[in-house]
Amino acid sequence: MREPEKEEHHEALHLLGCPEVPVQTSIALYLMYLLRERGIRSTVAGTKAARSLVDLADPERHYVSGIMDLDEYIGMLAEGRLDYGHSFVYIHNDAGVSYAATVSALTKGQAYAIVFGSHAEERAAEITFKCRVIAAKVTHNPMPLKIKIEKALEEELHGLR
């Protein structure tokens, strides 16, 4: 088991809920690509369906260094057995907001809320806890969210290479 303090800034967690909105998997893999280019390894914690989509899209693990069950990860985080320097929670419904609040409260790293879907503005407005919010009202076309993610990474991670 990895120690939380060893994760520092070179590992990221991507928490993926139910993949109802088409952009979730592609935007997550694209963000993992951007992070890999900065020397940051990515692990996915997700529902069974979300894990299956990521596993199918990246079978040789070019972008994903590990995959685990979402609830298993939350338990390990709550127990202090696992933490990441960067935690990206992908949100398109109320459950995503709850997971982001949990991660934000428990992580020693930086929490990010990647908010998308037809109700992105409403979900983003529900985030009143400490978390960097990146939101766009997208369901099929990931480009507006892609641009916002690139800008946020440039601002937040510019020193990491």
PyRosetta script that sets phi, psi and omega in degrees:
from pyrosetta import init, pose_from_sequence

init()
pose = pose_from_sequence("MREPEKEEHHEALHLLGCPEVPVQTSIALYLMYLLRERGIRSTVAGTKAARSLVDLADPERHYVSGIMDLDEYIGMLAEGRLDYGHSFVYIHNDAGVSYAATVSALTKGQAYAIVFGSHAEERAAEITFKCRVIAAKVTHNPMPLKIKIEKALEEELHGLR")
pose.set_psi(1, 135.5)
pose.set_omega(1, -179.9)
pose.set_phi(2, -78.0)
pose.set_psi(2, 145.9)
pose.set_omega(2, 176.6)
pose.set_phi(3, -85.1)
pose.set_psi(3, 139.3)
pose.set_omega(3, -178.4)
pose.set_phi(4, -56.2)
pose.set_psi(4, -41.1)
pose.set_omega(4, -176.1)
pose.set_phi(5, -69.2)
pose.set_psi(5, -15.8)
pose.set_omega(5, -179.9)
pose.set_phi(6, -83.7)
pose.set_psi(6, -12.2)
pose.set_omega(6, -177.7)
pose.set_phi(7, -74.2)
pose.set_psi(7, -38.7)
pose.set_omega(7, -179.4)
pose.set_phi(8, 37.6)
pose.set_psi(8, -129.8)
pose.set_omega(8, -172.8)
pose.set_phi(9, -101.6)
pose.set_psi(9, 5.7)
pose.set_omega(9, -173.8)
pose.set_phi(10, -108.6)
pose.set_psi(10, 14.1)
pose.set_omega(10, 173.7)
pose.set_phi(11, -140.2)
pose.set_psi(11, 143.5)
pose.set_omega(11, -179.3)
pose.set_phi(12, -129.5)
pose.set_psi(12, 150.1)
pose.set_omega(12, 175.7)
pose.set_phi(13, -112.2)
pose.set_psi(13, 137.0)
pose.set_omega(13, 176.7)
pose.set_phi(14, -119.0)
pose.set_psi(14, 112.0)
pose.set_omega(14, -178.5)
pose.set_phi(15, -97.4)
pose.set_psi(15, 113.0)
pose.set_omega(15, -175.1)
pose.set_phi(16, -113.2)
pose.set_psi(16, 123.8)
pose.set_omega(16, 175.5)
pose.set_phi(17, -88.7)
pose.set_psi(17, -162.1)
pose.set_omega(17, -179.8)
pose.set_phi(18, -55.1)
pose.set_psi(18, 127.7)
pose.set_omega(18, -175.0)
pose.set_phi(19, -82.8)
pose.set_psi(19, 51.4)
pose.set_omega(19, 179.6)
pose.set_phi(20, -68.0)
pose.set_psi(20, -34.5)
pose.set_omega(20, -177.1)
pose.set_phi(21, -95.3)
pose.set_psi(21, 123.4)
pose.set_omega(21, -173.2)
pose.set_phi(22, -55.1)
pose.set_psi(22, -30.2)
pose.set_omega(22, -174.5)
pose.set_phi(23, -73.0)
pose.set_psi(23, -17.7)
pose.set_omega(23, -171.9)
pose.set_phi(24, -55.0)
pose.set_psi(24, -53.8)
pose.set_omega(24, -174.9)
pose.set_phi(25, -66.4)
pose.set_psi(25, -44.0)
pose.set_omega(25, -178.1)
pose.set_phi(26, -67.2)
pose.set_psi(26, -39.5)
pose.set_omega(26, -179.0)
pose.set_phi(27, -70.6)
pose.set_psi(27, -35.1)
pose.set_omega(27, 177.6)
pose.set_phi(28, -64.6)
pose.set_psi(28, -46.7)
pose.set_omega(28, 179.3)
pose.set_phi(29, -65.0)
pose.set_psi(29, -37.2)
pose.set_omega(29, 177.5)
pose.set_phi(30, -64.7)
pose.set_psi(30, -42.6)
pose.set_omega(30, 177.7)
pose.set_phi(31, -63.6)
pose.set_psi(31, -39.0)
pose.set_omega(31, 176.4)
pose.set_phi(32, -61.2)
pose.set_psi(32, -39.7)
pose.set_omega(32, 175.7)
pose.set_phi(33, -60.2)
pose.set_psi(33, -48.5)
pose.set_omega(33, -179.7)
pose.set_phi(34, -60.8)
pose.set_psi(34, -40.0)
pose.set_omega(34, 179.3)
pose.set_phi(35, -68.3)
pose.set_psi(35, -41.2)
pose.set_omega(35, 178.4)
pose.set_phi(36, -59.1)
pose.set_psi(36, -37.7)
pose.set_omega(36, 177.6)
pose.set_phi(37, -63.4)
pose.set_psi(37, -20.4)
pose.set_omega(37, 178.3)
pose.set_phi(38, -101.4)
pose.set_psi(38, 9.7)
pose.set_omega(38, 178.0)
pose.set_phi(39, 80.1)
pose.set_psi(39, 20.0)
pose.set_omega(39, -179.0)
pose.set_phi(40, -107.8)
pose.set_psi(40, 121.2)
pose.set_omega(40, 178.7)
pose.set_phi(41, -81.5)
pose.set_psi(41, 148.5)
pose.set_omega(41, -177.2)
pose.set_phi(42, -120.2)
pose.set_psi(42, 136.7)
pose.set_omega(42, 172.9)
pose.set_phi(43, -118.3)
pose.set_psi(43, 141.9)
pose.set_omega(43, 178.2)
pose.set_phi(44, -106.8)
pose.set_psi(44, 131.6)
pose.set_omega(44, 168.6)
pose.set_phi(45, -117.7)
pose.set_psi(45, 124.9)
pose.set_omega(45, -175.7)
pose.set_phi(46, -159.5)
pose.set_psi(46, 176.3)
pose.set_omega(46, 173.4)
pose.set_phi(47, -67.7)
pose.set_psi(47, 167.4)
pose.set_omega(47, -179.6)
pose.set_phi(48, -58.1)
pose.set_psi(48, -44.4)
pose.set_omega(48, -179.5)
pose.set_phi(49, -64.5)
pose.set_psi(49, -43.4)
pose.set_omega(49, 180.0)
pose.set_phi(50, -64.5)
pose.set_psi(50, -41.8)
pose.set_omega(50, 178.4)
pose.set_phi(51, -63.5)
pose.set_psi(51, -40.6)
pose.set_omega(51, -179.9)
pose.set_phi(52, -63.1)
pose.set_psi(52, -42.5)
pose.set_omega(52, 178.9)
pose.set_phi(53, -63.4)
pose.set_psi(53, -43.3)
pose.set_omega(53, 179.5)
pose.set_phi(54, -67.0)
pose.set_psi(54, -42.8)
pose.set_omega(54, 179.6)
pose.set_phi(55, -60.6)
pose.set_psi(55, -41.8)
pose.set_omega(55, 179.0)
pose.set_phi(56, -68.6)
pose.set_psi(56, -38.3)
pose.set_omega(56, -176.7)
pose.set_phi(57, -76.8)
pose.set_psi(57, -23.9)
pose.set_omega(57, -178.4)
pose.set_phi(58, -134.9)
pose.set_psi(58, 63.3)
pose.set_omega(58, -174.2)
pose.set_phi(59, -66.2)
pose.set_psi(59, -26.6)
pose.set_omega(59, -179.8)
pose.set_phi(60, -94.8)
pose.set_psi(60, 6.4)
pose.set_omega(60, 175.9)
pose.set_phi(61, 58.6)
pose.set_psi(61, 48.1)
pose.set_omega(61, 174.3)
pose.set_phi(62, -70.3)
pose.set_psi(62, -35.6)
pose.set_omega(62, -174.9)
pose.set_phi(63, -114.9)
pose.set_psi(63, -28.2)
pose.set_omega(63, -175.7)
pose.set_phi(64, -104.4)
pose.set_psi(64, 122.0)
pose.set_omega(64, 179.3)
pose.set_phi(65, -89.4)
pose.set_psi(65, -20.6)
pose.set_omega(65, 178.9)
pose.set_phi(66, -164.0)
pose.set_psi(66, 157.7)
pose.set_omega(66, 179.4)
pose.set_phi(67, -135.2)
pose.set_psi(67, 135.7)
pose.set_omega(67, 178.0)
pose.set_phi(68, -145.0)
pose.set_psi(68, 166.2)
pose.set_omega(68, 177.8)
pose.set_phi(69, -68.7)
pose.set_psi(69, 138.8)
pose.set_omega(69, -178.2)
pose.set_phi(70, -58.7)
pose.set_psi(70, -49.2)
pose.set_omega(70, -178.2)
pose.set_phi(71, -68.4)
pose.set_psi(71, -33.8)
pose.set_omega(71, 176.0)
pose.set_phi(72, -62.5)
pose.set_psi(72, -43.2)
pose.set_omega(72, 178.2)
pose.set_phi(73, -62.3)
pose.set_psi(73, -46.9)
pose.set_omega(73, -179.5)
pose.set_phi(74, -58.1)
pose.set_psi(74, -41.5)
pose.set_omega(74, 177.6)
pose.set_phi(75, -61.7)
pose.set_psi(75, -44.7)
pose.set_omega(75, 179.5)
pose.set_phi(76, -66.0)
pose.set_psi(76, -38.9)
pose.set_omega(76, 177.6)
pose.set_phi(77, -64.6)
pose.set_psi(77, -44.7)
pose.set_omega(77, -179.8)
pose.set_phi(78, -62.5)
pose.set_psi(78, -34.1)
pose.set_omega(78, 179.7)
pose.set_phi(79, -82.9)
pose.set_psi(79, -5.4)
pose.set_omega(79, -179.0)
pose.set_phi(80, 76.2)
pose.set_psi(80, 17.6)
pose.set_omega(80, -179.0)
pose.set_phi(81, -90.1)
pose.set_psi(81, -14.6)
pose.set_omega(81, -176.5)
pose.set_phi(82, -154.1)
pose.set_psi(82, 132.9)
pose.set_omega(82, 178.0)
pose.set_phi(83, -152.4)
pose.set_psi(83, 162.8)
pose.set_omega(83, -178.5)
pose.set_phi(84, -132.9)
pose.set_psi(84, 153.6)
pose.set_omega(84, 177.7)
pose.set_phi(85, -66.5)
pose.set_psi(85, -29.9)
pose.set_omega(85, -179.6)
pose.set_phi(86, -135.8)
pose.set_psi(86, 127.2)
pose.set_omega(86, 177.3)
pose.set_phi(87, -123.0)
pose.set_psi(87, 117.4)
pose.set_omega(87, -179.5)
pose.set_phi(88, -105.7)
pose.set_psi(88, 117.3)
pose.set_omega(88, 179.0)
pose.set_phi(89, -107.7)
pose.set_psi(89, 123.1)
pose.set_omega(89, -177.3)
pose.set_phi(90, -91.9)
pose.set_psi(90, 123.5)
pose.set_omega(90, -168.9)
pose.set_phi(91, -126.2)
pose.set_psi(91, 127.7)
pose.set_omega(91, 170.6)
pose.set_phi(92, -137.0)
pose.set_psi(92, 1.2)
pose.set_omega(92, 178.6)
pose.set_phi(93, -149.9)
pose.set_psi(93, -179.6)
pose.set_omega(93, -178.5)
pose.set_phi(94, -61.4)
pose.set_psi(94, -36.6)
pose.set_omega(94, 179.4)
pose.set_phi(95, -61.1)
pose.set_psi(95, -39.1)
pose.set_omega(95, 177.7)
pose.set_phi(96, -61.6)
pose.set_psi(96, -40.1)
pose.set_omega(96, 177.5)
pose.set_phi(97, -62.7)
pose.set_psi(97, -41.6)
pose.set_omega(97, 178.9)
pose.set_phi(98, -63.6)
pose.set_psi(98, -43.2)
pose.set_omega(98, 177.4)
pose.set_phi(99, -63.2)
pose.set_psi(99, -40.7)
pose.set_omega(99, 179.0)
pose.set_phi(100, -63.7)
pose.set_psi(100, -40.0)
pose.set_omega(100, 177.7)
pose.set_phi(101, -62.6)
pose.set_psi(101, -41.6)
pose.set_omega(101, 178.9)
pose.set_phi(102, -63.5)
pose.set_psi(102, -49.5)
pose.set_omega(102, -179.9)
pose.set_phi(103, -61.5)
pose.set_psi(103, -44.7)
pose.set_omega(103, -179.8)
pose.set_phi(104, -59.0)
pose.set_psi(104, -39.6)
pose.set_omega(104, -178.6)
pose.set_phi(105, -72.5)
pose.set_psi(105, -29.3)
pose.set_omega(105, -172.7)
pose.set_phi(106, -100.3)
pose.set_psi(106, -27.0)
pose.set_omega(106, -175.0)
pose.set_phi(107, -78.3)
pose.set_psi(107, 148.4)
pose.set_omega(107, 171.8)
pose.set_phi(108, -92.2)
pose.set_psi(108, -10.2)
pose.set_omega(108, 179.2)
pose.set_phi(109, -90.4)
pose.set_psi(109, -166.0)
pose.set_omega(109, 179.5)
pose.set_phi(110, -91.9)
pose.set_psi(110, 128.6)
pose.set_omega(110, 176.7)
pose.set_phi(111, -98.1)
pose.set_psi(111, 140.2)
pose.set_omega(111, 178.3)
pose.set_phi(112, -127.1)
pose.set_psi(112, 138.5)
pose.set_omega(112, 173.9)
pose.set_phi(113, -108.2)
pose.set_psi(113, 115.8)
pose.set_omega(113, 175.9)
pose.set_phi(114, -98.3)
pose.set_psi(114, 102.6)
pose.set_omega(114, -171.7)
pose.set_phi(115, -105.9)
pose.set_psi(115, 131.3)
pose.set_omega(115, -177.1)
pose.set_phi(116, -150.1)
pose.set_psi(116, 177.6)
pose.set_omega(116, 179.1)
pose.set_phi(117, 104.2)
pose.set_psi(117, 176.2)
pose.set_omega(117, -175.6)
pose.set_phi(118, -69.9)
pose.set_psi(118, -16.2)
pose.set_omega(118, 178.8)
pose.set_phi(119, -116.3)
pose.set_psi(119, 33.8)
pose.set_omega(119, -175.7)
pose.set_phi(120, -58.8)
pose.set_psi(120, -41.1)
pose.set_omega(120, -178.9)
pose.set_phi(121, -63.5)
pose.set_psi(121, -43.2)
pose.set_omega(121, 179.5)
pose.set_phi(122, -64.1)
pose.set_psi(122, -44.2)
pose.set_omega(122, 179.3)
pose.set_phi(123, -64.7)
pose.set_psi(123, -42.5)
pose.set_omega(123, 179.6)
pose.set_phi(124, -62.4)
pose.set_psi(124, -36.3)
pose.set_omega(124, 179.8)
pose.set_phi(125, -67.8)
pose.set_psi(125, -22.7)
pose.set_omega(125, 178.4)
pose.set_phi(126, -76.8)
pose.set_psi(126, -12.3)
pose.set_omega(126, -177.0)
pose.set_phi(127, -86.2)
pose.set_psi(127, 99.1)
pose.set_omega(127, -178.9)
pose.set_phi(128, -112.3)
pose.set_psi(128, 5.9)
pose.set_omega(128, 179.8)
pose.set_phi(129, -100.7)
pose.set_psi(129, 170.1)
pose.set_omega(129, -177.2)
pose.set_phi(130, -70.1)
pose.set_psi(130, 112.7)
pose.set_omega(130, -175.3)
pose.set_phi(131, -171.4)
pose.set_psi(131, 139.0)
pose.set_omega(131, 174.1)
pose.set_phi(132, -81.1)
pose.set_psi(132, 121.6)
pose.set_omega(132, -176.7)
pose.set_phi(133, -101.0)
pose.set_psi(133, 128.9)
pose.set_omega(133, 174.4)
pose.set_phi(134, -125.4)
pose.set_psi(134, 111.2)
pose.set_omega(134, -172.0)
pose.set_phi(135, -132.0)
pose.set_psi(135, 145.2)
pose.set_omega(135, 173.6)
pose.set_phi(136, -155.3)
pose.set_psi(136, 140.0)
pose.set_omega(136, 180.0)
pose.set_phi(137, -80.9)
pose.set_psi(137, 80.5)
pose.set_omega(137, -179.3)
pose.set_phi(138, -130.5)
pose.set_psi(138, 146.4)
pose.set_omega(138, 174.5)
pose.set_phi(139, -127.2)
pose.set_psi(139, -42.6)
pose.set_omega(139, -178.8)
pose.set_phi(140, -112.1)
pose.set_psi(140, -39.1)
pose.set_omega(140, -177.6)
pose.set_phi(141, -94.9)
pose.set_psi(141, 107.9)
pose.set_omega(141, -176.2)
pose.set_phi(142, -78.7)
pose.set_psi(142, -6.3)
pose.set_omega(142, -170.6)
pose.set_phi(143, -59.5)
pose.set_psi(143, -44.9)
pose.set_omega(143, 178.4)
pose.set_phi(144, -60.9)
pose.set_psi(144, -38.1)
pose.set_omega(144, 178.3)
pose.set_phi(145, -71.9)
pose.set_psi(145, -37.9)
pose.set_omega(145, 177.1)
pose.set_phi(146, -56.3)
pose.set_psi(146, -47.0)
pose.set_omega(146, -178.8)
pose.set_phi(147, -62.9)
pose.set_psi(147, -42.3)
pose.set_omega(147, 179.5)
pose.set_phi(148, -66.8)
pose.set_psi(148, -38.0)
pose.set_omega(148, 178.0)
pose.set_phi(149, -65.5)
pose.set_psi(149, -45.4)
pose.set_omega(149, 178.8)
pose.set_phi(150, -58.7)
pose.set_psi(150, -43.3)
pose.set_omega(150, 179.3)
pose.set_phi(151, -63.7)
pose.set_psi(151, -45.2)
pose.set_omega(151, -179.9)
pose.set_phi(152, -62.8)
pose.set_psi(152, -42.1)
pose.set_omega(152, 178.8)
pose.set_phi(153, -64.5)
pose.set_psi(153, -40.5)
pose.set_omega(153, 178.4)
pose.set_phi(154, -60.6)
pose.set_psi(154, -42.3)
pose.set_omega(154, 179.3)
pose.set_phi(155, -69.1)
pose.set_psi(155, -43.1)
pose.set_omega(155, -172.3)
pose.set_phi(156, -87.2)
pose.set_psi(156, -36.4)
pose.set_omega(156, -170.7)
pose.set_phi(157, -115.1)
pose.set_psi(157, 19.7)
pose.set_omega(157, -174.0)
pose.set_phi(158, -58.6)
pose.set_psi(158, -28.1)
pose.set_omega(158, -178.3)
pose.set_phi(159, -81.9)
pose.set_psi(159, -13.1)
pose.set_omega(159, -178.3)
pose.set_phi(160, -91.6)
pose.set_psi(160, 123.2)
pose.set_omega(160, 175.7)
pose.set_phi(161, -153.2)
pose.dump_pdb("model.pdb")
